[in-house]
Amino acid sequence: MTSDLQKLIDKARNVTMTSVERETQRRSFAFGNTHIENDRITREHIDRAADKISTSRD
């Protein structure tokens, strides 16, 4: 492992994500994984589903 890569890893360990950043990352992860299986899935599908889940929790 290069020292530059190690510095980036060390820096990443101390990052605290905001709730908005965490939600954005969650949606991106969901899109990436579902789109692999079904290329008709769009980011809009993920956003609608996430919004629906969020609304039902309130």
N, C-alpha and C positions, 0 to 999 in steps of 0.2 A: 504494500500500500504506500502510495506517495505521501509526502508530508502535507502537500496541498489538500489531498483528499482527507487525510486525518484531521486537518484544521477545520474543514467543512463539517465533518461528522461531529467533532467536538462542539462546534458552534450550534449545530442543529439540535443537539441534546438540551440546550438551554432555551430553546424557543418555546414560548407559550402562545398558543393560537387563541384568537378571540373566538367567540361563539359563531360569528359570521364566517370567519375563515374555516372553522371546523365544519360548518354546514356546507360550505362550498366544496371542501375536500370530500365530504361524505357523498355529495351528489356526483362529483366527478368520478369517484370510485365506483358508484352504482352504475353510472353510464358506461364506464370503461368495461366493466364486467358483463353487463347485459348486452352491450352492443357486439361483443365478441360472439355471443350465441345467436343474436338476432340483429342483423344489420338494419332492420326497419325501426329499431328503437332510436329515438332522438333525445336530445337533451331536454326538449320540451316535454316529452313523455315523463322523464325522470322528475322534472320540476313539478309537473301536475301531480304526480304520485306523492312526492315529498310534501307538497303543500296540503294535499288531502290528508295525509298521515298527521301532519302538524296540527291541522284544524280539528281532527278527531281527538287529539290528546288534550286539547284545551277545554 
